[in-house]
Amino acid sequence: MDWALNSPIPWNAKECGRAATVHVGGSADEIIAAEAAVDKGRCPDRPFVLLAQQSLFDPSRAPEGHHTAWAYCHLPRGSTIDMSERIESQIERFAPGFRDCIISRHIMTPADFENYNPNYIGGDITGGIQNVLQMVARPSLRLRPYSTPVDDLFICSSSTPPGGAVHGMCGFYAARTALRRLGYNQHTRR
C-alpha cells in the first residue's frame, strides 16, 4: 500500500516518528501468530506490517506540508485478498488518528504485484522463496554470485546472497566483488 498523507503518522511511540522503517506487529506472540497464519495459507486478522516513512527523510517524496508512507504485510503465495483494512487497522492501533491523515491510497494485492513485475513470483518482493539454500545459492550456486559472464557487469539485488530480507548487504557484497575484479582492495589503489 502507498499513502499520500496530510501529516506525519501520529505514532503513540514518538520514536517511531523518527524512524525510516517501522515494524508494526504488537507483541512477539501477535507477530508469531500472524506469520503462522500465513504459513498455514491464511490471511492474518492482525498482520505483521512493514512500513516506510520516506518523506520524513526525503522531502522530494511529497509536496511541502504533506507526507508519504508505504507498507506491506506477508500473505499466502498468490493471494488476491485486499488487506488494506487490516493493515490500516494495525497501524491505527499504534498511531491513533492515522486514518484521518490519509489523503489517498494505492493498493496492490500479491497477484497485482506479480502482474506488475513477473520477477515478483507470487507477489513476493524478494523474488520468491527465501530458504537456507537460497541465502547462498541466489541466483544460482556459484563461487561469485555477484559476477556475470560479461566482464565488468555485476548483479546486486534480492536475487543475490544473502537475499532480500537483509537490507543493503547484497549491494555491499556485489560492490566488494566488483572492486576485487577491477583490481582494488582495501590496502592498495589501482
DRENDO-1510 file (C-alpha; in Angstrom, 1 decimal, always signed):
<recs>
REC; n; res; u; v; w
REC; 1; MET; +0.0; +0.0; +0.0 .
REC; 2; ASP; +1.1; +3.6; -0.7 .
REC; 3; TRP; -0.4; +6.5; +1.1 .
REC; 4; ALA; -0.4; +10.3; +0.5 .
REC; 5; LEU; -0.8; +11.9; +3.9 .
REC; 6; ASN; -1.6; +15.4; +5.1 .
REC; 7; SER; +0.8; +15.0; +8.1 .
REC; 8; PRO; +3.3; +12.6; +9.5 .
REC; 9; ILE; +1.9; +9.4; +11.1 .
REC; 10; PRO; +0.8; +10.2; +14.7 .
REC; 11; TRP; +2.6; +7.3; +16.4 .
REC; 12; ASN; +2.0; +6.8; +20.2 .
REC; 13; ALA; +5.7; +6.0; +20.5 .
REC; 14; LYS; +7.3; +9.2; +19.4 .
REC; 15; GLU; +10.5; +7.3; +18.4 .
REC; 16; CYS; +8.5; +5.7; +15.5 .
REC; 17; GLY; +8.1; +9.2; +14.1 .
REC; 18; ARG; +11.9; +9.4; +13.8 .
REC; 19; ALA; +12.3; +6.0; +12.1 .
REC; 20; ALA; +12.6; +5.4; +8.3 .
REC; 21; THR; +11.1; +1.9; +8.7 .
REC; 22; VAL; +8.7; +0.7; +11.4 .
REC; 23; HIS; +7.7; -2.9; +12.0 .
REC; 24; VAL; +4.1; -2.9; +13.2 .
REC; 25; GLY; +3.1; -6.1; +14.8 .
REC; 26; GLY; +2.2; -5.8; +18.5 .
REC; 27; SER; +3.7; -8.3; +20.9 .
REC; 28; ALA; +6.0; -11.1; +19.9 .
REC; 29; ASP; +3.1; -13.6; +20.3 .
REC; 30; GLU; +1.0; -11.5; +17.9 .
REC; 31; ILE; +3.7; -11.4; +15.3 .
REC; 32; ILE; +4.3; -15.1; +15.6 .
REC; 33; ALA; +0.5; -15.8; +15.2 .
REC; 34; ALA; +0.4; -13.5; +12.1 .
REC; 35; GLU; +3.3; -15.3; +10.5 .
REC; 36; ALA; +2.0; -18.7; +11.5 .
REC; 37; ALA; -1.4; -17.9; +9.8 .
REC; 38; VAL; +0.4; -17.1; +6.6 .
REC; 39; ASP; +2.5; -20.3; +6.8 .
REC; 40; LYS; -0.8; -22.2; +7.0 .
REC; 41; GLY; -2.2; -20.4; +3.9 .
REC; 42; ARG; -4.5; -17.9; +5.8 .
REC; 43; CYS; -4.5; -14.1; +5.9 .
REC; 44; PRO; -4.0; -12.8; +9.4 .
REC; 45; ASP; -6.5; -10.5; +11.0 .
REC; 46; ARG; -3.7; -8.6; +12.6 .
REC; 47; PRO; -0.9; -8.8; +10.1 .
REC; 48; PHE; +2.8; -8.1; +10.7 .
REC; 49; VAL; +3.2; -4.8; +8.8 .
REC; 50; LEU; +6.5; -3.4; +7.5 .
REC; 51; LEU; +6.1; +0.4; +6.9 .
REC; 52; ALA; +8.4; +3.0; +5.4 .
REC; 53; GLN; +8.0; +6.7; +6.0 .
REC; 54; GLN; +10.0; +8.1; +3.1 .
REC; 55; SER; +9.0; +11.8; +3.2 .
REC; 56; LEU; +10.3; +12.2; +6.8 .
REC; 57; PHE; +13.8; +11.9; +5.3 .
REC; 58; ASP; +13.4; +12.8; +1.7 .
REC; 59; PRO; +11.2; +15.9; +1.3 .
REC; 60; SER; +11.1; +15.4; -2.5 .
REC; 61; ARG; +8.7; +12.5; -1.9 .
REC; 62; ALA; +5.7; +14.7; -1.2 .
REC; 63; PRO; +4.5; +18.3; -1.7 .
REC; 64; GLU; +5.5; +20.7; +1.0 .
REC; 65; GLY; +3.5; +20.1; +4.2 .
REC; 66; HIS; +2.5; +16.6; +3.1 .
REC; 67; HIS; +3.9; +13.1; +3.6 .
REC; 68; THR; +4.0; +9.6; +2.1 .
REC; 69; ALA; +4.1; +6.2; +3.6 .
REC; 70; TRP; +4.4; +2.7; +2.1 .
REC; 71; ALA; +3.7; -0.6; +3.8 .
REC; 72; TYR; +3.2; -4.3; +3.1 .
REC; 73; CYS; +2.4; -7.5; +5.0 .
REC; 74; HIS; +3.1; -11.1; +4.5 .
REC; 75; LEU; +0.4; -13.2; +2.8 .
REC; 76; PRO; +0.0; -16.6; +1.3 .
REC; 77; ARG; +1.5; -17.0; -2.1 .
REC; 78; GLY; -0.6; -15.5; -4.9 .
REC; 79; SER; -3.3; -14.1; -2.5 .
REC; 80; THR; -5.9; -11.9; -4.1 .
REC; 81; ILE; -7.2; -10.7; -0.7 .
REC; 82; ASP; -7.3; -6.9; -0.2 .
REC; 83; MET; -5.6; -6.4; +3.2 .
REC; 84; SER; -5.9; -2.6; +3.2 .
REC; 85; GLU; -8.5; -2.5; +6.1 .
REC; 86; ARG; -6.4; -4.9; +8.2 .
REC; 87; ILE; -3.2; -3.1; +7.5 .
REC; 88; GLU; -4.7; +0.3; +8.3 .
REC; 89; SER; -6.3; -1.1; +11.5 .
REC; 90; GLN; -3.0; -2.4; +12.6 .
REC; 91; ILE; -1.3; +1.0; +12.1 .
REC; 92; GLU; -4.2; +2.8; +13.7 .
REC; 93; ARG; -3.7; +0.6; +16.9 .
REC; 94; PHE; -0.3; +2.2; +17.4 .
REC; 95; ALA; -1.0; +5.5; +15.7 .
REC; 96; PRO; -4.5; +6.6; +16.6 .
REC; 97; GLY; -5.7; +9.1; +14.1 .
REC; 98; PHE; -3.7; +7.6; +11.2 .
REC; 99; ARG; -6.8; +7.2; +9.0 .
REC; 100; ASP; -7.5; +10.9; +9.5 .
REC; 101; CYS; -4.2; +11.7; +7.8 .
REC; 102; ILE; -4.9; +9.8; +4.6 .
REC; 103; ILE; -5.5; +11.9; +1.5 .
REC; 104; SER; -5.2; +9.0; -0.9 .
REC; 105; ARG; -4.1; +5.4; -1.1 .
REC; 106; HIS; -2.9; +2.9; -3.8 .
REC; 107; ILE; -3.4; -0.8; -3.2 .
REC; 108; MET; -1.9; -3.8; -4.8 .
REC; 109; THR; -2.5; -7.5; -3.9 .
REC; 110; PRO; +0.3; -10.0; -4.3 .
REC; 111; ALA; -1.4; -11.1; -7.6 .
REC; 112; ASP; -1.4; -7.5; -8.8 .
REC; 113; PHE; +2.3; -7.2; -7.8 .
REC; 114; GLU; +3.2; -10.3; -9.8 .
REC; 115; ASN; +1.3; -8.9; -12.8 .
REC; 116; TYR; +3.1; -5.6; -12.4 .
REC; 117; ASN; +6.5; -7.3; -12.3 .
REC; 118; PRO; +6.8; -11.1; -13.2 .
REC; 119; ASN; +10.0; -11.2; -11.2 .
REC; 120; TYR; +7.9; -10.9; -8.0 .
REC; 121; ILE; +6.9; -14.5; -8.1 .
REC; 122; GLY; +3.6; -15.0; -6.2 .
REC; 123; GLY; +3.8; -11.3; -5.3 .
REC; 124; ASP; +6.9; -11.7; -3.3 .
REC; 125; ILE; +9.1; -8.6; -3.5 .
REC; 126; THR; +12.2; -10.6; -2.6 .
REC; 127; GLY; +11.8; -12.7; -5.8 .
REC; 128; GLY; +10.4; -15.9; -4.5 .
REC; 129; ILE; +11.1; -18.3; -1.7 .
REC; 130; GLN; +13.8; -17.4; +0.8 .
REC; 131; ASN; +15.1; -20.5; +2.5 .
REC; 132; VAL; +18.6; -21.5; +3.7 .
REC; 133; LEU; +19.7; -22.8; +0.3 .
REC; 134; GLN; +18.5; -19.5; -1.4 .
REC; 135; MET; +20.6; -17.5; +1.1 .
REC; 136; VAL; +23.7; -18.8; -0.6 .
REC; 137; ALA; +22.5; -20.0; -4.0 .
REC; 138; ARG; +20.9; -16.9; -5.5 .
REC; 139; PRO; +20.6; -16.6; -8.5 .
REC; 140; SER; +22.5; -19.9; -8.9 .
REC; 141; LEU; +25.0; -21.8; -6.8 .
REC; 142; ARG; +28.3; -20.2; -7.8 .
REC; 143; LEU; +31.5; -19.1; -6.1 .
REC; 144; ARG; +30.9; -15.5; -7.1 .
REC; 145; PRO; +27.2; -14.9; -7.4 .
REC; 146; TYR; +27.5; -11.2; -8.0 .
REC; 147; SER; +29.6; -11.5; -11.2 .
REC; 148; THR; +28.2; -12.3; -14.6 .
REC; 149; PRO; +29.7; -13.8; -17.8 .
REC; 150; VAL; +30.1; -10.2; -19.0 .
REC; 151; ASP; +33.3; -8.5; -17.7 .
REC; 152; ASP; +32.6; -5.5; -15.5 .
REC; 153; LEU; +28.9; -6.3; -15.2 .
REC; 154; PHE; +27.7; -7.3; -11.8 .
REC; 155; ILE; +24.4; -8.1; -10.2 .
REC; 156; CYS; +23.1; -6.9; -6.8 .
REC; 157; SER; +19.5; -7.4; -5.8 .
REC; 158; SER; +17.4; -9.6; -3.6 .
REC; 159; SER; +18.3; -12.3; -6.2 .
REC; 160; THR; +21.8; -12.5; -4.8 .
REC; 161; PRO; +23.0; -13.6; -1.3 .
REC; 162; PRO; +22.1; -13.0; +1.4 .
REC; 163; GLY; +18.7; -12.2; -0.1 .
REC; 164; GLY; +16.1; -9.5; +0.1 .
REC; 165; ALA; +15.4; -9.6; +3.8 .
REC; 166; VAL; +19.0; -8.5; +4.6 .
REC; 167; HIS; +18.8; -4.8; +3.6 .
REC; 168; GLY; +21.8; -3.4; +1.8 .
REC; 169; MET; +24.1; -6.4; +2.1 .
REC; 170; CYS; +23.5; -7.7; -1.5 .
REC; 171; GLY; +24.9; -4.3; -2.8 .
REC; 172; PHE; +27.7; -4.3; -0.3 .
REC; 173; TYR; +28.9; -7.8; -1.4 .
REC; 174; ALA; +28.4; -7.0; -5.0 .
REC; 175; ALA; +30.5; -3.8; -4.7 .
REC; 176; ARG; +33.2; -5.7; -2.9 .
REC; 177; THR; +33.2; -8.3; -5.7 .
REC; 178; ALA; +33.4; -5.6; -8.4 .
REC; 179; LEU; +36.2; -3.8; -6.7 .
REC; 180; ARG; +38.2; -7.0; -6.4 .
REC; 181; ARG; +37.7; -7.9; -10.0 .
REC; 182; LEU; +38.7; -4.4; -11.0 .
REC; 183; GLY; +41.9; -4.7; -9.1 .
REC; 184; TYR; +41.1; -2.7; -6.0 .
REC; 185; ASN; +41.5; -3.9; -2.4 .
REC; 186; GLN; +41.4; -2.2; +1.0 .
REC; 187; HIS; +45.1; -1.7; +1.1 .
REC; 188; THR; +46.0; -0.5; -2.4 .
REC; 189; ARG; +44.6; +1.6; -5.2 .
REC; 190; ARG; +44.8; +0.5; -8.8 .
</recs>
